[in-house]
Amino acid sequence: MADFLKTEEGGGFALFAGSVVALLWVNLLGIDGYESFWHTKLTIGFGEISITEDLGHWVNDGLMTLFFFLISLEIKREIVHGDLREPRKAALPVLAAAGGVLVPVAIFLAVTAGTDGTSGWGIPMATDAAFAIAALAILGDRVGVGAKLFLVTIAVVDDILAIAVIAIAYTSDLSLPWLLASIGTLGIVAAMRRFGIGAIWPYAIVGVLVWIAVLESGVHATIAGVALAFLTPAKPIDGRQVIEELEERIHPWTSFLVLPVFALANAGVVIGGDALGAGDGARVAVAVALGLVAGKLIGISAAAWLALRLRIGALPEGLGFRSVIGIAALAGIGFTVSLFIAALAYDDPLLVDAAKLGILGGSVVSAAIGVAILAPGGRHPSRAAPEG
């Protein structure tokens, strides 16, 4: 977990760097060159056995599959071996995360009621673990280990709900033959497990076939990564901890390559452009920002308080309720998955840009509030140097 948190911290700063470069690119050099670059077509394969997409889609549908594979591995590990396995330990962060999803969605729908922007209701429900942990890293040893673990658990539950929303609410027209092909290729993976195939490369080859079938089926291609992760064995195979080994190999790539490139491809938006003045753009931006800032803070804090009052679960050792409120604020940093859902929710580029402005603004404000709440005080007892 220490290695995981360290990589997440570094990945959060890399993600921030990618976002800043995208914003500078668009606002200093102009949006035309930015859009032209990411709309450049790239063909992978030969002849009839090839796929042609623009660079933006290769990032969002291709590289992000690796990201969703990783977070799904983390989810499975937590369910099988981690805190989500034990009902009492899982109860508080699960209920807190549920409150941190329902309240932002309710705020978003209330603000956008009667407009074309309501389809983006899934945007403010996500928490960006990498960015949030990077914000915690700024506080150094003033924040206990329990706070980070609590935040990670909330983010994991958020990820479960976000994946479900992407798979169900933002799926386009389905192709039954390709959907059956997806199921068939996943069946091959299950059969390979059954026959005890331990090498990773055969699964990688079949995994590419799964991804192609899911891409063509109408279900978002990143769901292929989710399905493959949940077929990954949680128990040791020939003495190898498969999930842990895959996480160790993949995590640096997603943190320092996939997510910064994703930010570079998606965070470019003109500050003060036409998005807020056109149609329902302003209401969408306000709805997203309020959902992230107020919705997460109120939803997580209130759900955690209620769970504690009803004696459902307990706070991790060394974690006070002030820290819970600070973590609730930091959970409003909804960058990566929020941007991802925004691109799926809207066909109108102006609404996408308005949502991006709301995400950027809401995430910055949430980070500032969270750091301000958690900053007072000296070194946390759990971070004290060992004696002797």
Secondary structure, 3 states (H helix, E strand, C coil): CHHHHHHHHHHHHHHHHHHHHHHHHHHHHCHHHHHHHHCCEEEEEECCEEEEEEHHHHHHHHHHHHHHHHHHHHHHHHHHCCHHHCHHHHHHHHHHHHHHHHHHHHHHHHHHCCCHHHHHCCHHHCCCHHHHHHHHHHCHHHCCHHHHHHHHHHHHHHHHHHHHHHHHCCCCCCCHHHHHHHHHHHHHHHHHHHCCCCCHHHHHHHHHHHHHHHHHHCCCCCHHHHHHHHCCCCCCECCECHHHHHHHHHHHHHHHHHHHHHHHHHCCCCCCCCCCCCCCHHHHHHHHHHHHHHHHHHHHHHHHHHHHHCCCCCCCCCCCHHHHHHHHHHCCCCHHHHHHHHHHHCCCHHHHHHHHHHHHHHHHHHHHHHHHHHCCCCCCHHHCCCCC
